[in-house]
Amino acid sequence: MPCINPDGTLTPSAKAMLSAVLSPATPEEVAKSTGLPLFRIRSSIREMRETGLVEEKEGKYLATRIGKEKSEG
């Protein structure tokens, strides 16, 4: 399930996930705050890491500058 639409915009769930990682958070914390299933969080975070929207450090994820800009747009 892609997080980025063909036109380059974020899906509503991706925006919710990025909002949840404005402060460092684990996938479980993101799932709890967004109400999305953990399997979806994990696959979406993997996609967002590959596209440079989030970064991982010590098991927690944080929106990058690019991720913050995209989530506001």
Secondary structure, DSSP 8 states (H G I E B T S, - for coil): --SB-TTS-B-HHHHHHHHHTSS-B-HHHHHHHH---HHHHHHHHHHHHHTTSEEEETTEEEE-HHHHHHHH-
